[in-house]
Amino acid sequence: MRDTRRNREILGRYPQVFASAFTGSSRDWVKALATRSGAVPHELGLVWCDRSATRLVAWRKT
């Protein structure tokens, strides 16, 4: 998910919806995508990226 003000507002408005849809570890997804290790997690996780999609950050569930 692109790290924009609007996307953060949407996620902040509906945290339960995102938490129920993305039950996997966002940290594990960042690791898998950043290292390209092929070890993709089984559960979906939400990952933030900057506008140029060069930096990945794990989503912290509240």
trRosetta pair geometry for C-beta under 8 A, 3 or more apart (Angstrom, degrees):
i j d omega theta_ij theta_ji phi_ij phi_ji
1 7 5.6 164 165 -179 110 142
1 11 7.7 101 140 -60 162 131
1 46 6.0 -1 -1 -169 123 98
1 47 6.9 156 19 78 74 45
1 48 5.8 -42 73 -104 86 55
1 49 7.2 157 70 18 34 79
1 59 7.7 44 37 -69 124 127
2 7 6.0 155 78 -18 71 157
2 48 7.6 48 -179 -158 12 67
2 49 6.0 -48 -103 70 50 84
2 50 7.8 14 -150 154 72 14
2 51 6.4 56 -158 -104 112 51
2 53 7.7 -64 -99 -72 87 83
3 7 6.9 -124 -130 68 21 130
3 8 7.2 38 -158 -51 63 106
3 48 4.5 60 -70 -176 103 112
3 49 6.5 -156 -11 75 92 30
3 50 5.9 -33 37 -101 119 42
3 51 7.4 -92 58 -47 80 62
3 57 7.1 39 -67 40 138 125
4 7 4.7 91 55 9 84 102
4 8 7.0 -152 90 -4 43 87
4 51 7.6 80 -73 -86 90 91
5 8 5.9 -61 -152 39 30 110
5 9 6.4 33 151 -22 65 106
6 9 5.5 -52 -150 33 33 114
6 10 6.5 33 153 -19 65 103
7 10 5.6 -50 -148 35 35 112
7 11 6.3 32 154 -15 66 106
8 11 5.7 -54 -144 41 33 110
8 12 6.0 34 155 -20 65 110
9 12 5.6 -58 -145 40 28 112
9 13 6.3 28 155 -22 64 107
10 13 5.8 -56 -148 33 29 111
10 14 6.6 -22 168 26 64 105
11 14 6.9 -83 -140 60 24 74
11 15 6.6 59 164 -91 65 64
11 18 5.6 16 -139 -32 84 161
11 59 7.9 -125 -159 -146 151 128
12 15 6.7 1 -141 -55 27 97
14 17 4.1 -13 161 25 112 122
14 18 6.3 113 109 -17 86 91
15 18 5.9 -62 -151 43 35 106
15 19 5.9 34 155 -21 71 111
15 61 7.6 119 -173 -156 105 72
15 62 5.8 -59 -147 53 149 108
16 19 5.6 -54 -139 40 31 112
16 20 6.2 26 161 -16 65 108
17 20 6.2 -61 -149 38 24 104
17 21 6.3 14 156 -11 62 114
18 21 5.8 -62 -141 43 31 106
18 22 5.7 -14 173 21 71 112
18 46 6.3 2 -177 -44 110 156
18 59 7.9 -104 155 159 129 154
19 22 6.9 -69 -124 59 20 79
19 23 7.5 65 166 -90 54 61
19 61 5.5 90 -110 -140 103 120
20 23 7.1 -1 -162 -64 28 96
21 44 6.8 -51 148 92 68 139
22 26 7.2 39 156 -69 125 97
22 44 5.0 -97 -121 116 62 95
22 45 5.5 90 -175 -135 101 26
22 46 4.2 7 -159 -29 171 95
22 59 7.2 34 118 65 150 145
23 43 5.1 -88 86 -173 85 128
23 44 6.7 69 33 58 67 78
24 28 6.7 -90 160 59 102 123
24 29 6.8 96 113 -44 119 110
24 41 4.9 132 -175 132 139 137
24 42 7.1 179 -102 76 130 53
24 43 2.8 163 -74 101 100 97
24 44 5.2 163 13 68 116 25
24 45 4.0 -90 90 -53 97 89
25 28 3.8 73 89 5 116 109
25 29 6.8 177 100 -10 64 80
25 41 6.1 -162 49 -113 88 160
25 43 7.2 86 6 72 62 116
25 45 5.5 -34 85 -94 30 142
25 58 7.8 -26 164 -146 70 128
26 29 5.4 -51 -151 35 39 114
26 30 6.5 43 151 -21 68 100
26 45 4.1 179 -85 174 50 113
26 46 5.4 -35 -99 64 119 57
26 47 5.6 162 -160 -78 93 65
26 58 3.8 129 117 -159 102 84
26 59 4.4 -160 -103 39 167 76
26 60 7.6 -116 57 -61 142 35
26 61 8.0 159 -3 -31 125 86
27 30 5.8 -49 -150 32 33 111
27 31 6.5 33 151 -18 63 106
27 45 7.8 -103 22 -172 40 154
27 58 4.3 4 -77 -105 58 159
28 31 5.6 -54 -149 37 33 114
28 32 6.3 32 153 -19 66 106
28 41 4.5 87 117 -62 128 132
28 45 6.5 150 61 -21 88 162
29 32 5.7 -54 -144 38 32 110
29 33 6.1 23 160 -12 67 110
29 40 8.0 33 -118 -151 68 68
29 41 5.9 -75 -69 19 72 126
29 45 3.9 -159 -21 74 133 127
29 46 7.9 147 48 51 157 14
29 47 5.1 -130 110 -53 125 121
29 58 7.2 135 57 -111 91 85
30 33 6.1 -62 -143 43 27 105
30 34 5.7 20 162 -16 66 117
30 47 5.6 155 -72 -124 78 120
30 56 4.8 170 -133 126 90 119
30 57 7.0 2 -104 -148 139 9
30 58 4.8 -89 -18 -62 136 86
31 34 6.1 -60 -135 41 22 106
31 35 6.0 -4 173 5 62 116
31 37 7.5 -15 142 13 83 129
32 35 6.7 -69 -135 48 18 91
32 36 7.8 73 166 -91 51 19
32 37 6.0 -97 -133 45 58 96
32 38 7.8 -119 -156 53 93 11
32 39 5.6 -128 -111 82 100 69
32 40 5.2 114 -178 -102 151 49
32 41 6.4 -138 -22 -14 148 80
33 36 7.2 15 -171 -70 28 58
33 47 6.8 57 15 -146 152 177
33 56 5.9 135 90 -82 129 171
34 56 5.9 -137 -65 47 101 133
41 45 6.2 43 67 -9 147 121
45 58 7.6 -34 162 -142 125 87
45 59 7.3 179 171 36 81 106
46 59 4.1 2 92 6 101 152
47 56 5.3 -11 175 -162 121 104
47 57 7.0 145 -169 69 71 40
47 58 6.4 -45 -116 -106 74 42
47 59 6.5 -124 -90 -18 25 92
48 56 7.1 139 79 -160 54 50
48 57 4.4 -24 67 65 107 96
48 58 7.6 -13 21 65 88 6
48 59 6.0 123 -26 -72 92 79
49 53 4.7 23 155 -121 140 61
49 54 7.7 120 -172 29 99 30
49 55 6.5 145 -154 77 61 53
49 56 5.5 -26 -95 -98 80 63
49 57 7.5 171 -82 19 32 76
50 53 6.8 -148 68 -57 63 20
50 54 6.1 -36 57 48 116 73
50 55 4.4 45 -6 47 117 102
52 55 8.0 60 66 8 88 82
